[in-house]
Structure formats: structure tokens, C-alpha cells
């Protein structure tokens, strides 16, 4: 899940680079304006993707901590044996 989110972030970064190149090559103000709006949209998407990655990482850490707590509880449990009854038999 986190790998997919990181790949999406990488793709967005590449799109931003492409748009920035287009902004440098823009020949008129209208074209420059449209490209800058697209860059702004992509940067907003990039920030959202980073937040999603952080949330996924936080979720993974919480699950890991829960597993560690569960293991610690299982380690601290004590087992004991006691004789409940005795069976004896004889072969004839």
C-alpha cells in the first residue's frame, strides 16, 4: 500500500517537472497562466499524497505496536500444571 502511494507521489513530481519546463517555454501570458495553474494543482495533489503516506505509516506503526503489546502479554502469561485426577488400571 505504501509502495503504491510512493509511486503516485513520484509520478506527480515528474508531472510537476514537466509542467515547469513548459512554463519556461511558454510564449505568451495566457499559456504561462494555464501552466502555472496546473503546477499549483499538482503541488496541492503532491501535498495530499505526502499526507496520505504519513497516515499509512502511522497506521503501520500502530499495528506494529499492538502486535508487540500482544506478544508481551503472551510472554508474561504463566502456565501451571496441576493434577486433576488419577486413573489407574490393571491388566488381567
Residue frames as a rotation matrix with the C-alpha (Angstrom) as fourth column:
UNK 1
0.570 0.821 0.000 0.00
0.821 -0.570 0.000 0.00
0.000 0.000 -1.000 0.00
UNK 2
0.540 -0.429 -0.724 2.76
0.097 -0.823 0.560 2.41
-0.836 -0.373 -0.402 0.89
UNK 3
-0.537 -0.764 0.356 4.70
0.430 0.115 0.895 1.50
-0.725 0.634 0.267 -2.26
UNK 4
-0.077 0.606 0.792 1.73
0.985 -0.077 0.154 2.45
0.154 0.792 -0.591 -4.42
UNK 5
0.848 0.393 -0.357 1.41
0.476 -0.860 0.185 5.77
-0.235 -0.327 -0.916 -2.59
UNK 6
0.122 -0.893 -0.433 5.11
0.066 -0.428 0.901 6.49
-0.990 -0.139 0.007 -3.03
UNK 7
-0.570 -0.278 0.773 4.91
0.740 0.236 0.630 5.65
-0.358 0.931 0.071 -6.74
UNK 8
0.424 0.801 0.422 1.96
0.887 -0.462 -0.015 8.03
0.183 0.381 -0.906 -7.16
UNK 9
0.742 -0.231 -0.629 3.97
0.174 -0.841 0.513 10.74
-0.647 -0.490 -0.584 -5.40
UNK 10
-0.352 -0.930 0.107 6.93
0.287 0.002 0.958 10.13
-0.891 0.367 0.266 -7.69
UNK 11
-0.282 0.339 0.897 4.66
0.959 0.092 0.267 10.35
0.008 0.936 -0.352 -10.75
UNK 12
0.790 0.604 -0.105 3.26
0.611 -0.790 0.052 13.65
-0.051 -0.105 -0.993 -9.51
UNK 13
0.309 -0.772 -0.555 6.77
0.087 -0.558 0.825 15.02
-0.947 -0.303 -0.106 -9.02
UNK 14
-0.598 -0.521 0.609 7.58
0.605 0.205 0.769 14.08
-0.525 0.829 0.192 -12.61
UNK 15
0.188 0.763 0.619 4.44
0.962 -0.269 0.040 15.82
0.198 0.588 -0.784 -13.84
UNK 16
0.806 0.044 -0.590 5.43
0.301 -0.889 0.346 18.96
-0.510 -0.456 -0.729 -11.92
UNK 17
-0.219 -0.966 -0.141 8.87
0.194 -0.185 0.963 18.92
-0.956 0.183 0.228 -13.55
UNK 18
-0.468 0.114 0.876 7.28
0.878 0.173 0.447 18.60
-0.101 0.978 -0.181 -16.99
UNK 19
0.607 0.779 0.159 4.91
0.784 -0.619 0.040 21.49
0.130 0.100 -0.986 -16.30
UNK 20
0.535 -0.487 -0.690 7.78
0.172 -0.737 0.654 23.65
-0.827 -0.469 -0.310 -15.01
UNK 21
-0.586 -0.726 0.359 9.66
0.480 0.047 0.876 23.03
-0.653 0.686 0.321 -18.27
UNK 22
-0.128 0.638 0.759 6.56
0.961 -0.108 0.253 24.03
0.244 0.762 -0.600 -20.21
UNK 23
0.769 0.393 -0.504 6.26
0.551 -0.807 0.212 27.17
-0.324 -0.441 -0.837 -18.10
UNK 24
-0.045 -0.873 -0.485 9.79
0.150 -0.486 0.861 28.19
-0.988 -0.034 0.153 -19.06
UNK 25
-0.818 -0.294 0.494 8.99
0.478 0.129 0.869 27.60
-0.319 0.947 0.034 -22.73
UNK 26
0.203 0.979 0.000 5.63
0.841 -0.175 -0.513 29.40
-0.502 0.104 -0.858 -22.69
UNK 27
-0.584 -0.447 0.678 5.44
0.786 -0.520 0.334 32.06
0.204 0.728 0.655 -25.40
UNK 28
-0.344 0.497 0.797 2.56
-0.091 -0.862 0.498 34.18
0.935 0.099 0.342 -24.08
UNK 29
-0.746 0.020 0.666 0.96
-0.642 -0.290 -0.710 35.12
0.179 -0.957 0.230 -20.77
UNK 30
0.339 0.939 0.054 -2.18
-0.932 0.327 0.154 33.04
0.127 -0.102 0.987 -21.26
UNK 31
0.486 -0.251 -0.838 -0.14
-0.095 0.937 -0.336 29.90
0.869 0.243 0.431 -21.78
UNK 32
-0.638 -0.765 0.089 2.08
-0.091 -0.039 -0.995 30.79
0.765 -0.643 -0.044 -18.81
UNK 33
-0.384 0.588 0.712 -1.01
-0.918 -0.325 -0.227 31.34
0.098 -0.741 0.664 -16.65
UNK 34
0.646 0.679 -0.348 -2.54
-0.667 0.724 0.174 27.96
0.370 0.120 0.921 -17.56
UNK 35
0.142 -0.689 -0.710 0.70
0.128 0.725 -0.677 26.12
0.981 0.005 0.191 -16.91
UNK 36
-0.770 -0.434 0.467 1.14
-0.345 -0.332 -0.878 27.84
0.536 -0.838 0.106 -13.53
UNK 37
0.077 0.880 0.469 -2.42
-0.994 0.033 0.101 26.86
0.073 -0.474 0.877 -12.55
UNK 38
0.703 0.128 -0.700 -1.64
-0.258 0.962 -0.083 23.26
0.663 0.239 0.710 -13.48
UNK 39
-0.364 -0.901 -0.238 1.57
0.080 0.224 -0.971 23.37
0.928 -0.372 -0.009 -11.43
UNK 40
-0.584 0.215 0.783 -0.36
-0.772 -0.443 -0.455 24.74
0.249 -0.871 0.425 -8.46
UNK 41
0.537 0.843 -0.037 -2.93
-0.816 0.530 0.230 21.93
0.213 -0.093 0.972 -8.79
UNK 42
0.469 -0.438 -0.767 -0.19
0.049 0.880 -0.472 19.29
0.882 0.184 0.435 -8.98
UNK 43
-0.632 -0.731 0.258 1.63
-0.182 -0.184 -0.966 20.72
0.753 -0.658 -0.017 -5.94
UNK 44
-0.141 0.687 0.713 -1.60
-0.988 -0.143 -0.058 20.55
0.063 -0.713 0.699 -3.95
UNK 45
0.787 0.395 -0.474 -2.02
-0.440 0.898 0.019 16.93
0.433 0.194 0.880 -5.04
UNK 46
-0.029 -0.908 -0.419 1.60
0.058 0.417 -0.907 16.26
0.998 -0.050 0.040 -4.03
UNK 47
-0.651 -0.170 0.740 1.00
-0.658 -0.358 -0.662 17.63
0.377 -0.918 0.122 -0.52
UNK 48
0.371 0.877 0.306 -2.13
-0.929 0.352 0.117 15.46
-0.005 -0.328 0.945 -0.19
UNK 49
0.662 -0.182 -0.727 -0.19
-0.146 0.920 -0.364 12.39
0.735 0.347 0.582 -1.31
UNK 50
-0.487 -0.872 0.056 2.53
-0.167 0.030 -0.985 13.06
0.857 -0.489 -0.161 1.26
UNK 51
-0.354 0.448 0.821 -0.12
-0.935 -0.198 -0.295 13.32
0.031 -0.872 0.489 3.99
UNK 52
0.715 0.641 -0.279 -1.60
-0.653 0.755 0.061 10.00
0.250 0.139 0.958 2.82
UNK 53
0.172 -0.750 -0.638 1.83
0.019 0.650 -0.760 8.36
0.985 0.119 0.126 3.05
UNK 54
-0.716 -0.435 0.546 2.30
-0.480 -0.261 -0.837 9.69
0.507 -0.862 -0.022 6.59
UNK 55
0.111 0.844 0.524 -1.14
-0.992 0.125 0.008 8.35
-0.058 -0.521 0.851 7.59
UNK 56
0.746 0.103 -0.657 -0.33
-0.293 0.938 -0.186 4.92
0.597 0.331 0.730 6.18
UNK 57
-0.284 -0.929 -0.237 3.00
-0.007 0.249 -0.968 4.91
0.959 -0.274 -0.078 8.02
UNK 58
-0.557 0.154 0.816 1.25
-0.807 -0.333 -0.488 5.92
0.197 -0.930 0.309 11.26
UNK 59
0.561 0.828 0.010 -1.26
-0.820 0.555 0.139 3.11
0.109 -0.086 0.990 10.78
UNK 60
0.450 -0.490 -0.746 1.55
-0.017 0.831 -0.556 0.60
0.893 0.262 0.366 10.25
UNK 61
-0.629 -0.719 0.296 3.33
-0.267 -0.158 -0.951 1.80
0.730 -0.677 -0.092 13.39
UNK 62
-0.156 0.661 0.734 0.12
-0.988 -0.113 -0.109 1.48
0.011 -0.742 0.671 15.43
UNK 63
0.790 0.449 -0.418 -0.44
-0.488 0.873 0.017 -2.08
0.372 0.190 0.908 14.20
UNK 64
0.034 -0.877 -0.480 3.18
0.054 0.481 -0.875 -2.96
0.998 0.004 0.064 14.97
UNK 65
-0.666 -0.250 0.703 2.87
-0.612 -0.355 -0.707 -1.54
0.426 -0.901 0.084 18.48
UNK 66
0.336 0.867 0.367 -0.32
-0.942 0.310 0.130 -3.54
-0.001 -0.390 0.921 19.02
UNK 67
0.686 -0.149 -0.712 1.46
-0.133 0.937 -0.324 -6.73
0.715 0.317 0.623 17.92
UNK 68
-0.430 -0.903 0.000 4.37
-0.080 0.038 -0.996 -6.02
0.899 -0.428 -0.089 20.26
UNK 69
-0.404 0.369 0.837 1.95
-0.906 -0.289 -0.310 -5.41
0.127 -0.884 0.450 23.15
UNK 70
0.690 0.702 -0.172 0.17
-0.692 0.711 0.127 -8.67
0.212 0.031 0.977 22.35
UNK 71
0.313 -0.673 -0.670 3.47
0.071 0.720 -0.690 -10.56
0.947 0.168 0.273 22.32
UNK 72
-0.653 -0.569 0.499 4.48
-0.405 -0.295 -0.866 -9.03
0.640 -0.767 -0.038 25.64
UNK 73
0.073 0.765 0.639 1.18
-0.997 0.066 0.034 -10.12
-0.016 -0.640 0.768 27.19
UNK 74
0.819 0.222 -0.529 1.64
-0.323 0.940 -0.107 -13.64
0.474 0.259 0.842 25.87
UNK 75
-0.111 -0.944 -0.311 5.18
0.043 0.308 -0.950 -13.74
0.993 -0.119 0.006 27.26
UNK 76
-0.666 -0.162 0.728 4.05
-0.636 -0.387 -0.668 -12.57
0.389 -0.908 0.155 30.68
UNK 77
0.505 0.863 0.007 1.34
-0.768 0.446 0.460 -15.23
0.394 -0.238 0.888 30.97
UNK 78
-0.590 -0.669 0.451 2.24
-0.803 0.545 -0.241 -18.01
-0.085 -0.504 -0.859 33.34
UNK 79
0.263 0.625 -0.735 1.21
-0.574 0.714 0.402 -21.59
0.776 0.316 0.546 32.90
UNK 80
-0.504 -0.388 0.772 0.97
-0.851 0.375 -0.367 -24.14
-0.147 -0.842 -0.519 35.63
UNK 81
-0.309 0.349 -0.885 0.10
-0.292 0.851 0.437 -27.78
0.905 0.394 -0.161 35.83
UNK 82
-0.470 0.184 0.863 -2.00
-0.856 0.146 -0.497 -29.41
-0.217 -0.972 0.089 38.48
UNK 83
-0.972 0.107 -0.209 -3.19
0.052 0.966 0.252 -32.94
0.229 0.234 -0.945 38.84
UNK 84
-0.358 0.920 0.158 -6.95
-0.877 -0.390 0.282 -33.09
0.321 -0.037 0.946 38.42
UNK 85
0.688 0.544 0.481 -7.47
-0.667 0.734 0.124 -36.81
-0.286 -0.407 0.868 38.75
UNK 86
-0.512 -0.856 0.064 -5.58
-0.801 0.503 0.323 -40.09
-0.308 0.114 -0.944 38.60
UNK 87
0.659 0.652 -0.376 -6.51
-0.744 0.640 -0.195 -43.10
0.113 0.408 0.906 36.56
UNK 88
-0.501 -0.786 0.362 -5.12
-0.786 0.589 0.190 -46.48
-0.363 -0.189 -0.912 37.35
UNK 89
0.618 0.668 -0.414 -5.79
-0.777 0.598 -0.194 -49.76
0.118 0.442 0.889 35.65
UNK 90
-0.197 -0.594 0.780 -4.70
-0.619 0.692 0.371 -53.29
-0.760 -0.410 -0.504 35.83
UNK 91
-0.154 0.078 -0.985 -4.14
-0.902 0.396 0.173 -55.84
0.403 0.915 0.009 33.07
UNK 92
0.162 0.297 0.941 -5.67
-0.737 0.671 -0.085 -59.20
-0.657 -0.679 0.327 33.77
